Amino acid sequence: MKWLLCAGLIAAMQLPAPTTAHAQITHASQGRLDENATAALAKAAKYLQSVKGTVTLTMLDGNKKQVARQTAKVSYMKGKYSLVADNMEIVCNGTTIWQWNKDAKEIVINNMPPETEVNLMDPGRLMTYYPKNFRAKYIRTDDDGTAVIDLTPLSSQSYHKLRLLINEETGQLKQLEVHKYDSSREIYDFSKLKRAALPSTFGFKPEEHPECEVIDMR
């Protein structure tokens, strides 16, 4: 399973086309500042400080046909996270990332990427540091109060756009779409991530899995 959100961080059933929009578009074509987008992203960053639930990734080909789908249990708090799927577990304590591939009996250890680096596995960081890597554009607010925000990369990426759906009132990140150049998409459904009190420490002990090969990339 390819977990990106930030995220990886991280998508969802394809949503029906919205009906009408009722908010003024404030994006300026010159520069990166968009007041409506900035406000929605700031609320989302605050909401994501401590959440728990499930995240579903749906992958669509260029013809919008579903080619893969998987759900994982996720706990996330200020850059620390735990992601558990059927065949994989990923844990980050804020500085170190452990990725346990259960089928391959392999544990890969990496350092946390720099704060300014694009990392879709970490949606909270994406919401906070996006101006360093993206131009934000407010598209509309749908009748149900969902703000639609597009992030366009300032440097070359494997995708040309991220589209975020954010509850404008609560700041809940509902969905993130990764739009690829070949018209395929990765859709992350975050709608079942809810605010929750979590322990302040996240960790993983490779020694508890002696059957696994440990690959330390730090």
N, C-alpha and C positions, 0 to 999 in steps of 0.2 A: 504494500500500500504506500502510495506516495503522499506523505504528509508534508505540506509546505508550511503557514500561520501561522506564518507566521506564522503563520503562520504560521505553519504552520502552521497552530496553530492551528480539524479544523476543518456543511455545505449542503447541499440540500436538494429537495425536489425542485424541479423547475417551476417558478412561480408564474401565475397567469399575468398577462399584461395588465398594468394598472389602468384605471378608468380616466380620472381627471387629475390635474395638478392644480394647486391653489396657492403656491408661494412664489414670490418674485425671485427670479434668478439674479444673483449678485456677482457672478464670476466675472473677473476682469481678464481680458485676453492677454494683457501685459502684466507679467508678474505672477506670483503664486498665491496671493491672498484672495480668499473668497470667504466673506464673513459667515454666511450660512453654513458652508462646509466646515469651517473652523469650529463653530459652535457645536455642531453635531458630533464631530470627531472628539472634541474635548469631553463631551458628555459620555461618549462611548469609552474613552480611556478611563474615566472615573468609575463607570459601571464595571469594567473588567478588572478592578483591583482585587476582587476575591470572588470567584465563581466556580460552580461545580455542576456537572451534568453530562450530557452526551453531545458529541459532534458527529455529523454524518457527512461524508464526502461522496459526491456523485460526479463521475467523469462522463462527459458527453463528447462525441466525435464532431467533426465539422458539419455533419447533417443533423445535429442535435439528438443523436441516438445514444442512449445510455450504454456505456461499455464497461463500467465498473461502479460498485457502490459498497461502502463499508462504514460501520459506525464504531466509535470508540468512546470509552469513558474518560472524561477529562476533569482534572482539578487544576485551577490556575490562580496564582496570586502574585502580582507584581513581578513578573518575569520568572517566577518559579512555577513549574508545572509537572503534572503526571498525566500520561496518556496511555491507556491500556486498550489494546485491540486483541482479536483472537490469536494472532500469531506474533504480536509485537508489543513491547512496552518501552516507552520513552520517558525518562525522568530528568528534570533539570533543577538544580538547587540554586540557580542564579549565576553560577560560575562554571559548572561542569555539566555536561550532558551525557547520559548513559542511554544507549539504544540497544535493547535486548531483542534479537531475532530468535524467537523460540524454535522455529523450524530448522534454521541453520545452526542452532546451538552456538550463537556468536554474540558477544557483547562488545560494542564499539564505544569508546570513550572519546569525547571531544571537549574543547573549551567552548564556553558561550561566545557567540560572535560579538563583535563590538556593537555598542548601542546604535551607532550610525549605520550599521549594515542592514540591508533589507533581510528580514527574517519573518516569514509568514507563519512560523510555528509560534510566534510570540505576538498575538494580536494587540495586547496592551502597549507593547513597545512600538508597534507599527502606528497606532493611533497617536502616540506621543511624539515620535521623531519623524513622522511622514514628511515634514517640510524639507528635510535634508535630502530626500530621495524621490519625492513626488510633487506634482502639481495637482492640487485638489480642486475639484469643480463640483459645485452644487447643481444637480440636475432638476430635481423637483421634490415636493412632498406629496405623497399619495393621500387619498381620502382617509385611510386608516391611521394616518400620522407617521408613516414610514418615510424617512428622508432617504433619498437616493443620491449617493456621492460617488463620483469617479475619481480615482487616483491614477494619473499618468506618469510613468517612470521618467525621471530626468536623465537616466543613463540606460544603456542597452540591457534589456532583460529578456527572458524567454517568453514573456507576455507583453502585450501592448497596453493593457488596462486592468485595473482592479475596480470592481464595482461593489460598494458596500451598501447594505440596507440597515438603517439604524432607526430604532424607535425614538422619534424626536423628543418625546416627553420624558422617557425614563433613561435614555441613552443605551438601551440594550442593543448590542450588535446582533442582528437577526440572521444576516447572510453575507457571505463574501464570495464574489465570482472572480475567477482568474480567466481572463480572455486571452487566448493564444493567437498567434499570427496565422495559424492554419484553420481558424474558426472553431477549434475545439475549446472546451471550457472545463474548468474544475470548479465545482460549486460546493462551498462549505456551509452547512446549516448550523448556526450557533443558537438557534431559537430556544433550545432546551438547556442552555447554560444559564443558571440562575445564581443570584447572589447567595453566598454561603460563608459561614465562618470556617476557616481552614487552619490547620497547624502551621506554625511559622517556618517549619523545617521540611524540606523535601530531600530525599536521598535514596541511594541504591547501593547494595552491597554485592559486588560481583562474586565474592567468596562464597556466597550462599548458593551459587550455581556452578559447582566444580566441573560439571559436564560440559561447560561452555568454554570456547576459546575467547580470550580477552584481547582485544586489539586497541591499544592505547595510542590515539592520534594526537595527544597533547604535545 
